[in-house]
Amino acid sequence: MTHIRSIPHYMASTALVLLAFSASTAVAQETTGPAAAVDSGSIDEIVVSARKRNESLLDVPVAITALSGDALAARGIKDLNSLNDFVPGLRYENSSANRNDRGFATITMRGMYPGDSPNRQAVTAFVDGVAIPGGAIPGMTDIERVEVVKGPQSAYFGRSTFAGAINFITVAPSLTEYKGTINGSYASYNDIDTSLSVEGPIIKDKLAIRVSARHYKTDGQYENVGYSGRLGARETNSFAVSVIAKPIDALTVRGYFTAWRDNDGPSAQSILTESSYNCNAGSTTVRQVNGLSYICGAVGNSNPATLSQNIAPNGRSNFLNITGASPILPSDFIDHMGLTRKEFQANMTADYDLGSHTLSGSFGKNHNQWAALTDTYNRAPDGTNYYSTVYLPYNINNTSAELRLASSASGPLKYMIGGNYYNESIKFQTLAFRPSTTSAAGGITPLSQPTDYQARTFGIFGSASYDLTNRFSISGEARYQWDRIHHIVTPVGSVPTVNLEQTFKSFSPRVILNYKLESAVNVYASYAKGTRPGTFNSNYLAFNTYQQAQLTASAGRAIPTAVPEEKLTSWEVGLKGDFLDRRLRVLLSAYYGQWRNRQINQNLAYLATPTSTTLSTATLTFPDGSTNLWGLEFETTVKPVAHVTLDGTFNWAHTKILYNQCAECLATTGVANTVGASMERYPEFSGTFSATYDHELGNGWNGFVRGDYIYVGKQYATADNLTWLRSANRVNASIGIESGAYRVELFSRNLFNNKVASNILRNANPFSNAAEGVNLIVLAAPEKQTFGIRGSAKF
C-alpha cells in the first residue's frame, strides 16, 4: 500500500501557515471581538478514586499519576505503550520470548520486573475498579481518566497489585443532553484510527446511554525481509455501551460493556546471535565461537537482516495441523502468522447514599481469547528453508464482585469496610511445529502441556483515618486474603494428569501519616506490605523422569513443587502541592522497599529423549530472590506566563539484588547468584519534558503548539548485567487549532527517528544445535518516525 512520505514537507508548510495565521489574528483581535478563553491562569484540580472514594489528587497520601481524557489526547496516548512515556515508575512491555505483539504483556512498577507470569502479575489493570487479567483494553475511546497508583495496593485493590495498580475510569453518559464526538487520524504507514461516540438521556436525569465504536488499522512499519508484507501490522475493531441510571437521587448505577477483535500480522522483532558475539563472560556450559559465547556491552539498533518472518512456513496446512493439536481454542481461531484476539469486558457499579454512609458494589466479567503464531527467529535448525512455527493459545476468564460500606467524608473520622470475591481461569499451551532435516513434513512438539491456572480469592478489607488536628491525620488500611490456587495439567502421553491445589493466606497493611502544610500542600509518610500470589511448578511434574533429571541438572538444585507468595515491605514519603497561586504543581515521592521470596522464572534446557539432538526449554519458578529497591518519582506542571504550560516527569528507580538463582546467568557467566546486580528490563533513569503554547486566534478559535522530549535510560537484558539496551531519546511534536467543537492538528511521533530498540531480553534458542549458539538477544523494534493528521468534532 501507499505510505505517507510527503507529510513532513506538508506538515512544515502547514505549520508555517498556522503560525502566520496565528500572528495575523493576534493583531486583529482588538477588532474581531472576544476570543474563547484558553488559559485560566491556574492548574485544574484532578479528582481520583484510588482509595475507593472521590478525593483531590493533592489530598491522597499515595503516589499517583492521574491523566484526564484531555491530557491523554494532548500527549497522543492511545494505549498502554504510549502511557509509559508520561508516568514515572511505570513500564509496560509487549515483548516476551521471541514475540513483540499484543498478546500477553508485562506491567512493571518501580523496577520490580515480575517475569512473564499471566496468572500473577505484580501490577493489575482495572476498568472502573474491576480487575482485567492480562491488562488488555481496546483503546482510550471510552476513557475519562487513568490513575496509576504506585507501591503496594493490596489493601484496596486485592491480588496481584503488590507493586501497583492501573485504573481506567470510563466516561459516564450525560443525563441531561444529547451529544457525540467523532475522532479520526491518519499517519505514516497507512495508520488509521477512527472512533465515534453518541450519548444522551433516555429519561432525562434518570437514565442515559452512551454508544461508541472504534476502528484502528496500520500496515506495520517494517519491511518483512525476504518475504511479502510488513511486520507490525495491527487491526482493532471495538464496540462499547455505557449506561447510567439514577432511579432515585440516592442511587447511582453504572454499567459498561465492550467487545473487540484484534487481528494482527507478524510482529516486529529482531535477534542478535553468535555473529554478534564479542565476549566470553565465563560460561563453560554453552558452545563457543572462536572463544566467544555472548554479547557484552551496549546494544542499540535492531538488526535489519533479522527483521523477517516466514509468513506461510511450509504451507497453510501446517497452521491447521498445529492449531488443531491443542484443546485450548478452536483449530480455526487463527489461520495466519501473527495474533488474533476476541475479548469482552462487562462490569456494573452501584452507589447508594444512606446519608451518613454510602453502600457501594461492583461486579465484573471478562473473557479474553487470544492466540499467536510466530516464526521462531526465522531460523531453520538444519540450515534449510524449513522453519519452526510456535503456537500460543490462551483462554482467560474471570469474574469478580465487591461490596463495601463507607462513612461520609465529613468529620474527623472516616472509615470503610468491605469484602470481595475473585475467580480466574487461565488456560494455555505452547506448541512448536518442527520440520525434519530432509523435508517440510516434520512434526509437532509440545513446549508446554495443556494447563489451567485457576484462582479463587476471598478478601476482606477496611480503612480508617482520623484528623488529630485540622492539619495532621493518621490512616490505617488492611486486607486479609485467602487465595486458593489450583493448577491442572493434562499432558499428552503416558504421564498422568497433574492436579495441585493450595490456599495461600496473606495480610496486607498500610499506615499513613499526613500533614497539611497549607490548604493545597501536603506531606506524608507511609509504611505498607504487599503480596504476590503463590504458584506451583506443575509443568515440572508433567515431564517424565528422564526430562526431570535434566531440568534439575540445568537448575543446579531441586525444583520446588509449591512456590510461596512474594512479599514486599515498602516505606514512602511524599510531597504534593500547588504553589504560586496554583501556577505550579509538584508531586514528589521517595520510596525504599524490601522485596523478599521473589519468584524467579527460569528457562531451563532439556532433551526430550536420550536420542534427541534438539534442545527444548521449560519455564520453572524458584522462590529464592531477594532484592532491595529505592527511588524517586517527580511530576510537575507550571504555567510561568500566560498561554505557556510546562510539564515534566523524572524517575529514578534503583534496584540491588541481594540473592538470586539465575539459570540464564549461569549459562552466560557460570555464576547463578548475581549479588549486587540490578534487575533486568527496566531503566534506572527516565523522564519527560513537555511544553505547550496556546494562543487566541479570534472568532472562538485557539491555536496551539506542543513538544514532548522523552528519555529512557539503559535497560539490562538479564540479571547478569552483561548486556544492555542503550538509552533512547525521542521527540514528539504537534501543532493545531481548536474551538469549542472542533480540533485539528498535525503531529509527529519520534520526530528525529530514534532507532534504539524499545525492549531487550535474552532467550535461549530452543532449536539450537551444532550450527547455532544458544545465547540469543531479542530486540523489540521501535516505532519509526511518524507524521500524521488528526481531528475531532463534537456535536
C-alpha positions in Angstrom: 0.0 0.0 0.0 1.0 3.6 -0.3 2.6 5.1 2.8 2.9 8.7 3.7 6.3 10.0 2.5 5.5 13.7 1.8 3.8 14.5 5.1 7.0 16.1 6.6 7.0 18.8 3.9 3.3 19.2 4.1 3.4 19.4 7.9 6.1 22.0 7.8 4.3 24.2 5.3 1.0 23.9 7.1 2.8 24.8 10.4 4.1 28.0 8.8 0.6 28.8 7.6 -0.8 28.2 11.1 1.8 30.3 12.7 1.3 33.1 10.2 -2.5 32.9 10.7 -1.9 33.0 14.5 0.2 36.2 14.3 -2.3 38.0 12.0 -5.3 37.1 14.1 -3.5 38.1 17.2 -3.1 41.6 15.8 -6.7 41.6 14.6 -8.2 40.6 18.0 -9.0 44.1 19.0 -11.5 44.4 16.2 -12.8 40.9 15.9 -14.3 40.7 19.4 -13.5 38.5 22.4 -11.8 35.1 21.8 -12.5 31.9 23.6 -10.7 31.6 26.9 -7.6 29.4 26.6 -5.6 29.9 29.8 -7.4 30.2 33.1 -4.2 31.1 34.8 -4.2 28.2 37.2 -3.8 24.4 37.1 -7.0 22.4 37.1 -7.9 20.2 40.0 -7.9 16.4 39.5 -10.2 14.1 41.3 -9.1 10.5 41.8 -10.6 7.4 43.4 -7.5 5.4 44.4 -8.9 5.0 47.9 -12.4 3.9 46.7 -13.8 7.4 47.2 -13.5 10.6 45.2 -10.7 12.8 46.5 -8.5 15.6 45.2 -5.2 14.2 43.8 -3.3 16.5 46.2 -5.2 15.1 49.3 -4.4 11.5 48.7 -1.3 10.5 50.6 -0.2 7.9 47.9 2.0 8.2 44.8 -0.5 8.6 41.9 -0.2 9.8 38.4 -3.6 10.8 37.0 -4.3 11.8 33.4 -7.6 13.1 32.2 -9.0 12.3 28.8 -7.9 15.7 27.5 -4.4 15.1 28.9 -4.3 11.7 27.1 -5.4 13.3 23.8 -2.8 16.2 24.2 0.0 13.7 24.7 -1.2 11.4 21.9 -1.7 8.5 24.3 -3.9 5.8 22.7 -2.7 2.6 24.5 -0.6 1.4 27.5 2.6 1.6 25.5 2.4 5.3 25.0 1.2 5.7 28.6 4.7 4.5 29.5 6.3 7.8 28.5 4.4 10.1 30.8 4.1 8.0 34.0 7.2 7.9 36.2 7.6 4.4 37.7 5.6 2.6 35.0 6.9 0.2 32.4 4.6 -1.7 30.1 6.1 -4.3 27.8 4.7 -6.2 24.8 8.0 -8.1 24.3 8.0 -11.7 25.5 10.2 -14.7 24.4 10.5 -14.2 20.6 7.4 -12.0 20.3 6.7 -8.3 20.2 3.0 -8.4 19.9 -0.3 -7.6 21.7 -0.6 -11.0 23.3 0.3 -11.1 26.9 2.1 -8.1 28.2 4.1 -7.5 31.4 3.5 -4.4 33.6 6.4 -3.4 35.8 6.4 -0.7 38.5 9.4 0.8 40.3 11.8 -1.7 38.7 10.1 -4.8 40.0 10.2 -6.9 36.9 8.0 -9.9 37.6 8.8 -12.2 34.7 6.2 -13.4 32.3 3.5 -14.7 34.6 0.0 -14.2 33.2 -1.7 -15.6 36.3 0.1 -13.5 39.0 1.1 -10.1 37.8 2.9 -7.6 40.0 0.6 -4.9 38.7 -3.0 -5.4 37.7 -5.1 -3.2 35.3 -8.7 -2.3 36.3 -11.7 -0.8 34.4 -13.9 1.2 36.8 -12.3 -0.7 39.7 -12.9 -4.1 38.2 -9.9 -6.3 37.6 -8.9 -7.1 34.0 -6.4 -10.0 33.8 -3.8 -9.5 31.1 -4.4 -5.8 31.1 -5.9 -5.6 27.5 -8.1 -2.7 26.6 -9.4 -1.8 23.1 -8.1 1.8 23.3 -8.8 5.1 25.0 -12.0 5.9 23.2 -14.2 5.5 26.4 -11.6 6.6 29.0 -12.4 9.7 31.1 -9.3 9.3 33.3 -6.4 7.0 34.0 -5.0 6.6 37.5 -1.6 4.8 38.0 -1.2 4.1 41.7 2.4 3.0 42.7 3.6 0.9 45.6 1.7 -1.9 47.4 -2.0 -1.6 46.7 -3.2 -4.9 48.1 -5.4 -3.3 50.8 -7.8 -1.6 48.3 -7.3 -3.5 45.1 -6.5 -7.1 46.1 -4.4 -9.8 44.5 -1.6 -9.1 42.1 -1.2 -5.4 43.0 1.7 -5.6 45.3 3.8 -3.3 43.1 0.9 -1.0 41.9 -2.4 -0.8 40.0 -3.7 1.0 36.9 -7.4 2.0 37.0 -9.2 3.2 33.8 -12.3 5.2 34.6 -14.8 5.2 31.7 -16.9 8.1 30.6 -20.3 8.4 32.2 -23.2 9.2 29.7 -24.8 12.5 30.1 -28.2 12.5 31.9 -29.2 15.9 30.6 -28.1 16.4 26.9 -27.6 14.6 23.7 -24.1 14.8 22.2 -21.5 13.0 20.3 -17.9 13.0 19.2 -16.1 11.9 16.0 -12.4 11.3 16.1 -10.1 10.4 13.2 -6.4 10.3 12.4 -4.2 9.3 9.5 -0.5 8.8 9.8 2.5 7.2 8.2 2.4 3.5 7.1 -1.4 3.8 6.5 -2.1 4.2 10.2 -5.8 4.9 10.5 -7.7 5.4 13.8 -11.3 6.4 13.8 -13.9 6.4 16.6 -17.5 7.6 17.1 -19.5 8.1 20.3 -23.0 9.3 20.9 -24.8 9.7 24.2 -27.8 11.2 25.8 -30.8 10.7 28.2 -33.4 8.1 27.7 -35.3 9.5 30.6 -33.8 12.9 31.5 -32.0 13.0 34.8 -32.8 9.3 35.4 -31.4 7.1 32.6 -28.8 7.7 29.9 -26.8 5.6 27.4 -23.6 6.1 25.5 -22.6 4.0 22.5 -19.1 4.1 20.9 -17.2 2.3 18.2 -13.6 2.3 17.1 -11.6 1.1 14.0 -7.9 1.1 14.1 -5.5 -0.3 11.5 -1.9 0.0 10.5 0.1 -1.7 7.7 3.2 -2.0 10.0 6.3 0.0 9.9 8.9 -2.6 8.9 9.6 -4.5 5.7 9.4 -8.3 6.1 12.9 -9.0 4.8 12.8 -11.8 2.3 9.0 -12.1 2.3 6.0 -10.1 1.2 4.0 -7.9 3.5 5.2 -5.9 6.5 5.9 -6.6 10.2 3.9 -4.9 12.9 0.6 -4.7 11.1 -2.4 -4.4 13.5 -6.1 -4.0 13.4 -8.7 -3.5 16.1 -12.5 -3.2 15.8 -14.4 -2.5 19.0 -17.8 -1.6 20.3 -18.9 -0.3 23.7 -22.1 0.6 25.5 -22.3 2.6 28.8 -25.4 3.1 30.8 -26.1 5.2 33.9 -29.3 5.1 35.9 -30.5 7.2 38.8 -33.9 5.8 39.7 -33.8 7.8 42.9 -31.5 10.6 44.0 -29.7 8.4 46.4 -28.9 5.6 44.0 -26.5 5.7 41.0 -25.9 2.6 38.9 -23.4 2.4 36.0 -22.9 -0.4 33.5 -20.1 -0.7 30.9 -19.7 -3.4 28.2 -17.1 -3.6 25.5 -16.2 -6.2 22.9 -13.5 -6.2 20.4 -11.3 -8.2 18.0 -7.6 -7.7 17.4 -6.3 -9.2 14.1 -2.5 -8.6 13.8 0.2 -9.6 11.4 3.6 -11.0 12.3 5.3 -8.9 15.0 8.4 -6.8 14.5 11.4 -8.0 16.5 15.0 -8.9 15.6 17.8 -11.0 17.2 21.5 -10.9 17.8 23.2 -14.3 17.7 26.7 -15.8 17.5 27.6 -13.5 14.6 27.4 -10.6 17.2 29.3 -12.4 20.0 32.0 -10.1 21.4 33.0 -11.6 24.7 33.4 -14.7 26.8 31.8 -13.9 30.1 32.9 -17.1 31.8 30.4 -19.6 30.7 31.6 -23.2 30.2 28.1 -24.6 29.5 27.5 -23.3 26.0 29.2 -23.7 22.7 31.8 -21.0 22.0 32.5 -19.4 18.6 36.2 -18.5 18.4 36.3 -18.4 22.1 33.3 -16.1 22.4 30.0 -17.1 23.8 27.9 -13.9 24.5 27.3 -10.3 23.8 28.6 -7.8 26.3 28.1 -4.1 26.5 25.6 -1.7 24.9 23.2 -2.7 22.2 21.3 -0.1 20.2 19.5 -0.7 17.0 17.7 -3.8 15.8 19.4 -6.0 13.2 17.5 -5.2 9.9 18.6 -8.5 8.4 16.7 -10.4 11.0 13.5 -8.3 10.9 12.0 -11.2 9.0 9.2 -13.8 9.5 8.2 -16.6 7.2 4.5 -15.7 6.7 3.5 -19.2 5.5 6.0 -21.7 6.7 5.8 -25.0 4.9 2.3 -24.3 3.6 -1.0 -23.2 5.2 -2.0 -26.8 6.1 0.6 -26.8 8.9 -1.3 -23.9 10.6 -4.3 -26.2 10.9 -2.1 -29.1 12.0 -0.6 -27.1 14.9 -3.7 -25.2 16.0 -5.7 -28.4 15.8 -3.3 -30.2 18.1 -4.3 -28.0 21.1 -7.6 -28.2 23.0 -7.4 -24.6 24.3 -9.0 -22.8 21.3 -10.9 -24.0 18.2 -8.5 -25.0 15.4 -9.7 -22.2 13.1 -9.3 -19.5 15.7 -6.2 -18.2 13.9 -5.1 -19.0 10.4 -2.2 -16.6 9.8 1.1 -15.7 11.2 0.5 -13.0 13.9 -2.1 -12.7 16.5 -5.9 -12.9 16.9 -7.9 -11.8 20.0 -11.6 -11.9 20.8 -12.4 -10.3 24.1 -15.3 -8.8 26.0 -15.5 -7.0 29.3 -18.6 -6.2 31.3 -19.0 -4.5 34.6 -21.5 -2.8 36.8 -21.1 -0.5 39.7 -23.6 1.0 42.1 -23.5 3.6 44.9 -26.4 4.1 47.4 -26.3 7.2 49.6 -27.5 6.3 53.0 -26.9 9.8 54.4 -24.0 9.3 56.8 -22.8 6.3 54.8 -22.5 5.1 51.2 -23.1 1.5 50.2 -21.2 0.6 47.0 -20.8 -2.6 45.0 -19.3 -3.8 41.7 -19.5 -6.8 39.5 -17.3 -7.7 36.6 -16.9 -10.4 33.9 -14.1 -10.7 31.4 -13.4 -13.3 28.7 -10.1 -12.9 26.7 -9.3 -15.5 24.0 -6.1 -14.9 22.0 -3.6 -16.9 20.0 -0.3 -16.1 18.4 1.5 -17.9 15.6 5.1 -16.9 15.3 8.2 -17.8 13.2 10.9 -18.7 15.7 13.6 -16.2 14.8 13.2 -17.1 11.1 16.0 -19.6 11.5 15.8 -23.3 10.4 17.6 -25.6 12.8 19.1 -27.6 9.9 20.1 -24.7 7.7 17.3 -25.5 5.2 14.3 -23.3 4.3 12.1 -25.2 6.6 11.2 -23.1 9.6 9.8 -23.8 13.1 6.5 -22.3 14.0 5.4 -21.7 17.6 1.7 -21.6 18.6 0.5 -19.9 21.8 -3.3 -20.2 22.6 -4.7 -18.5 25.7 -8.3 -18.7 27.1 -8.8 -16.4 30.0 -11.9 -16.0 32.1 -12.5 -14.1 35.3 -15.4 -13.0 37.5 -15.2 -10.6 40.4 -17.6 -8.9 42.9 -17.2 -6.4 45.7 -19.3 -4.8 48.4 -18.2 -2.0 50.7 -19.7 0.5 53.2 -18.0 3.9 53.7 -18.7 6.7 56.0 -19.1 10.2 54.8 -16.1 12.3 54.1 -17.1 15.0 56.7 -16.0 14.9 60.2 -12.6 13.9 61.7 -13.2 10.1 61.5 -13.7 8.4 58.1 -13.8 4.7 57.6 -14.7 1.9 55.2 -15.2 -1.9 55.4 -15.7 -4.3 52.5 -15.2 -7.7 51.0 -14.6 -9.1 47.6 -14.6 -12.3 45.5 -12.4 -13.1 42.5 -12.4 -16.2 40.3 -10.0 -16.6 37.4 -9.1 -19.4 34.9 -6.2 -19.1 32.5 -5.9 -22.0 30.1 -2.8 -22.1 27.8 -0.4 -24.4 25.9 2.7 -23.8 23.8 3.3 -26.0 20.7 6.0 -25.9 18.0 5.9 -27.3 14.5 9.4 -28.6 13.8 10.3 -29.8 10.3 12.5 -32.8 9.7 16.0 -32.3 8.3 15.0 -33.6 4.9 11.6 -32.2 4.2 8.8 -29.9 5.3 6.9 -32.7 6.9 8.3 -32.7 10.4 6.1 -32.9 13.4 4.6 -31.1 16.4 6.4 -30.8 19.7 4.7 -29.6 22.9 6.8 -26.9 24.6 4.2 -26.9 27.4 1.3 -29.1 28.2 -2.4 -28.0 28.3 -2.6 -26.2 31.6 -5.4 -24.5 33.6 -4.3 -21.9 36.2 -7.2 -21.3 38.5 -7.5 -18.9 41.3 -10.4 -18.4 43.7 -9.8 -15.5 46.1 -11.8 -14.1 49.0 -10.7 -10.9 50.7 -12.0 -8.6 53.5 -10.6 -5.1 53.8 -11.0 -1.9 55.6 -9.6 1.5 56.3 -9.9 4.3 58.9 -8.5 7.8 59.1 -8.7 10.3 61.8 -7.9 14.0 61.8 -5.9 14.6 65.0 -5.8 18.3 64.3 -7.0 20.4 61.3 -3.6 19.7 59.8 -2.5 16.3 61.0 -4.2 13.0 60.2 -3.4 9.3 60.5 -4.7 6.5 58.4 -4.7 2.7 58.5 -5.7 0.2 55.8 -5.6 -3.6 55.7 -6.7 -6.6 53.7 -6.8 -10.3 54.8 -7.0 -12.6 51.8 -7.5 -16.3 51.1 -6.0 -17.2 47.7 -7.0 -20.7 46.6 -4.6 -21.7 43.7 -5.5 -24.8 41.6 -3.3 -26.0 38.7 -4.5 -28.7 36.4 -2.1 -30.1 33.7 -3.4 -32.7 31.3 -0.2 -33.9 29.5 -0.3 -35.9 26.3 1.2 -39.4 26.6 1.8 -41.7 29.5 2.5 -39.1 32.1 -0.6 -38.8 34.5 -2.6 -35.6 34.9 -1.2 -33.2 37.5 -3.7 -31.7 39.9 -2.3 -29.4 42.6 -4.2 -27.1 45.0 -3.3 -25.0 47.9 -4.6 -21.9 49.8 -2.2 -19.1 50.4 -3.2 -16.6 53.1 -1.9 -13.1 53.4 -2.3 -9.9 55.4 -1.5 -6.6 53.7 -1.5 -3.5 56.0 -0.7 0.2 55.3 -0.3 3.0 57.8 -0.1 6.7 56.6 0.8 9.9 58.4 -0.3 13.1 56.6 0.4 16.7 57.5 -1.2 19.7 55.7 1.3 22.5 55.4 -1.2 24.7 53.6 -4.6 24.3 52.2 -3.2 22.8 48.9 0.1 21.4 50.2 0.5 18.1 51.9 3.4 15.9 53.1 3.0 12.3 54.0 4.9 9.2 55.1 3.6 5.6 54.8 4.5 2.0 55.6 2.9 -0.8 53.7 3.2 -4.5 52.9 2.1 -6.3 49.8 2.0 -9.9 48.5 2.1 -11.5 45.1 0.2 -14.8 44.7 1.9 -18.1 45.2 2.1 -20.7 42.4 3.2 -24.3 41.5 5.8 -25.8 39.2 3.0 -28.0 37.9 4.6 -28.3 34.5 7.7 -29.9 36.0 5.5 -32.8 37.3 4.2 -33.3 33.7 7.7 -34.3 32.5 9.0 -37.8 32.5 11.8 -39.0 34.8 14.5 -38.5 32.2 13.4 -35.0 31.4 13.0 -34.1 35.1 16.6 -35.2 35.7 17.9 -32.8 33.0 15.8 -29.9 34.3 17.1 -30.4 37.8 20.7 -30.5 36.5 20.1 -27.3 34.4 18.8 -25.6 37.5 21.7 -26.9 39.7 19.2 -27.5 42.5 16.0 -29.3 43.5 12.9 -27.8 41.8 10.1 -27.0 44.4 6.5 -28.1 43.7 4.9 -25.2 45.6 6.3 -21.6 45.4 5.2 -19.3 48.2 3.9 -15.8 47.9 6.2 -12.9 47.3 6.4 -10.2 49.9 7.1 -6.5 49.6 7.7 -4.2 52.5 7.7 -0.5 51.5 8.4 2.8 53.1 7.4 6.0 51.2 7.5 9.8 51.8 6.0 12.4 49.6 5.1 16.0 48.9 2.0 17.2 47.0 1.1 20.7 46.4 0.0 23.7 44.4 2.2 26.8 44.7 2.4 30.3 43.2 -1.3 30.9 43.2 -1.9 27.5 41.6 0.5 28.1 38.8 2.9 25.4 39.9 2.1 21.9 40.9 4.6 19.5 42.4 4.1 15.7 43.0 7.2 14.2 44.7 7.6 10.8 46.3 10.6 8.8 47.5 10.5 5.1 48.5 12.5 2.2 49.8 11.4 -1.4 49.5 12.5 -4.9 50.5 11.4 -7.5 48.0 11.6 -11.0 49.5 10.7 -14.5 48.4 11.0 -13.1 44.9 9.7 -15.6 42.4 12.3 -16.1 39.7 11.2 -17.6 36.3 14.0 -19.6 34.7 14.1 -21.0 31.1 15.8 -24.4 31.5 17.0 -26.6 28.6 16.4 -30.3 28.2 16.3 -33.1 25.6 13.0 -34.8 25.1 14.6 -38.3 24.7 18.1 -39.8 25.0 18.4 -39.8 21.2 17.2 -36.2 20.7 19.7 -33.7 19.3 17.4 -30.7 19.6 17.0 -28.8 22.8 13.7 -27.8 24.3 13.1 -25.3 27.1 10.8 -25.3 30.1 10.0 -22.3 32.3 10.1 -23.1 36.0 9.8 -20.8 39.1 12.0 -20.5 42.1 11.2 -18.6 45.3 14.7 -17.5 46.5 15.1 -14.0 45.2 15.9 -11.1 47.5 16.1 -7.5 46.2 16.2 -4.0 47.7 14.8 -1.1 45.8 14.7 2.6 46.3 13.9 5.6 44.1 12.4 9.0 43.4 9.4 10.0 41.3 8.7 13.5 40.4 6.0 15.3 38.4 5.4 18.9 37.8 3.2 21.3 35.9 4.0 25.0 35.7 2.4 28.0 34.0 5.2 30.6 34.1 3.4 33.1 31.9 0.0 33.3 30.2 -0.6 30.7 27.4 2.5 28.6 28.3 2.4 25.3 30.1 5.4 23.2 31.0 5.2 19.6 32.2 7.9 17.4 33.4 8.5 14.0 34.9 11.6 12.3 36.4 12.0 8.7 37.6 15.0 7.2 39.4 14.4 3.5 40.2 17.5 1.7 41.7 17.4 -2.0 42.4 20.0 -4.1 44.1 19.9 -7.9 44.0 20.9 -9.4 47.4 20.3 -13.1 46.4 19.4 -14.7 43.1 19.3 -18.1 41.5 19.5 -17.3 37.8 19.9 -20.2 35.3 20.2 -17.7 32.4 23.1 -16.0 34.2 24.7 -19.4 34.9 24.6 -20.1 31.1 26.4 -16.8 30.3 28.8 -16.3 33.2 28.9 -19.6 35.1 27.5 -17.7 38.2 23.9 -18.1 39.2 23.8 -15.7 42.2 24.3 -12.2 40.8 24.7 -10.3 44.1 24.9 -6.6 43.7 23.4 -6.5 40.1 20.4 -4.5 39.0 17.0 -6.0 38.0 16.5 -6.6 34.2 14.3 -4.9 31.6 13.7 -1.6 33.4 15.5 1.7 33.1 17.0 3.1 36.2 16.5 6.7 34.9 13.8 8.1 32.7 11.9 11.3 32.3 10.0 13.7 30.0 9.8 17.4 29.4 6.8 19.0 27.6 6.0 22.5 26.5 2.7 23.8 25.2 1.9 27.2 23.9 -1.7 28.2 23.1 -2.9 31.5 21.5 -6.2 33.1 21.0 -6.9 33.4 17.3 -10.2 35.2 17.4 -13.7 34.2 16.5 -13.7 31.4 19.1 -10.6 29.7 17.7 -7.3 28.9 19.5 -4.0 27.8 18.2 -1.5 25.6 20.0 1.9 24.1 19.6 3.2 21.2 21.8 6.5 19.4 22.0 7.5 16.3 24.2 11.0 15.2 24.9 11.2 11.6 26.2 14.2 9.9 27.7 14.5 6.2 28.6 17.7 5.1 30.2 19.6 1.9 29.6 17.9 -1.5 30.3 19.7 -4.7 31.2 18.8 -7.9 29.2 19.2 -10.2 32.3 20.3 -10.1 35.9 23.9 -10.8 34.9 24.0 -7.1 33.7 26.4 -8.0 30.8 24.2 -6.7 28.0 22.1 -3.6 28.0 20.0 -1.5 25.7 21.3 1.9 25.1 19.4 5.0 26.4 16.8 6.4 23.9 15.9 10.0 23.2 12.6 10.7 21.4 10.7 13.8 20.5 7.0 14.2 19.7 5.5 17.4 18.3 2.1 18.7 17.3 0.6 22.0 16.1 -3.1 22.7 15.6 -6.2 24.8 16.0 -9.3 24.2 18.1 -12.6 25.7 19.0 -15.2 24.5 21.4 -16.5 21.9 19.0 -13.6 21.2 16.6 -9.9 20.3 16.8 -7.4 19.7 14.0 -3.7 19.1 14.5 -0.6 17.9 12.7 1.6 15.7 14.7 4.8 13.7 14.6 5.9 10.8 16.8 9.7 10.1 17.1 10.4 13.2 15.1 14.1 12.7 14.8 13.8 8.9 14.1 15.4 7.4 17.2 16.3 3.8 16.3 17.1 2.3 19.7 15.0 -0.8 20.3 12.2 -0.4 22.7 13.0 -3.5 24.7 15.6 -6.2 25.2 15.7 -9.7 26.6 17.8 -12.9 26.4 16.2 -16.0 25.1 18.0 -19.3 24.8 17.2 -20.8 21.4 15.2 -24.0 22.0 16.1 -25.2 18.5 19.9 -24.8 18.8 22.3 -27.4 17.6 25.9 -27.5 16.3 25.1 -24.8 13.8 23.7 -22.3 16.3 24.6 -20.6 19.5 22.2 -20.6 22.5 22.6 -17.1 23.9 20.2 -15.0 21.8 19.4 -11.4 22.4 15.9 -10.4 21.2 15.2 -6.8 20.4 11.7 -5.2 20.1 11.7 -2.9 17.1 10.9 0.7 18.0 8.2 3.0 16.5 9.7 4.7 13.5 9.5 8.4 12.7 5.8 9.0 12.0 3.8 12.0 10.7 0.1 12.4 10.6 -3.0 14.5 11.0 -5.9 14.0 13.5 -9.0 15.8 14.3 -12.2 15.7 16.2 -15.7 17.2 16.1 -18.3 17.4 18.8 -22.0 17.7 18.1 
